[in-house]
Amino acid sequence: MSDQSWLPRITESRCDGCGACIVECPTGTLGWKDEKAVLIYPDRCIYCATCETICPQSAIELPYLILRCEGDLE
């Protein structure tokens, strides 16, 4: 995958290693590295936002892209 800018971003300094995101990720995208959550299989991510929603430390955020199609607001 060449453009991974849309993938979940994990702020390592905020992650307390509770593992909630790893357990709840439906595709096994996340895993452990140095007792912190990391993306280990980015190609598996389905952008469900489970990790972002469940993180008690708000250490995970998903970048969102809002597109406006012609005719949407007419």
N, C-alpha and C positions, 0 to 999 in steps of 0.2 A: 504494500500500500504506500503510495508516494506521499499523499497529503494526510497527515495524522492530526492536523490542527483541530479537527472536530471531536477528537477523542476526549474522554474524561481527563481532567487535570487534577492531580493529587498534590497538595501542598504538604511536603514532607514535614515541615516544622509544626504543622497543625495536627498531623496524624498521631494519635496516641497508641496505635497498634491494637485497638480493641477487636478488629477482625470482622465486625458486623458487615461491612461491605463485601468482604471476601466470601463469607457464608451465604449471603443473600443474592449475590450475582448469579442470575439464571444461566449464564453461558460460561462461567469459569474464567472470565477475562482477567480477574484480579488474583494476585497471589502475594506472597511474602518476600521481602528483601530487607535484611537488617531490621527485622521486627516492625516493619512498616508496610502498608499496602502499596502495591505497584501494579501497573499494567503488565501482565506477563504474556497475554495472548490478545493483542489489540485487534487482530482481525476477527475475533469472536464477538466484539462489542456490537450490540444491537441498539444502542442509544436509548435504553429503556428508562434511564435516570434513577434506577433503584439505588445505586451506590450514592448518588448525590443526596437523595432523599433520606436515606437511612443513617448517614454519617453524623454522629452526635457532635463532632468537632467542626463541622462544616469545612472539612479538609478537601472535599471533592466538589468540583464544579464542572458542568458541561457547557462548553461554549455553544451558544445558540446563534443560528443564522436565520434572520427573518427576510423572506423574499416576498416581494409584492408583484403579483402578476397583473399584466394589463387587464383592465376591466373589473378587477376585484372591488374597487370602491366606486364604481359608477352607479 
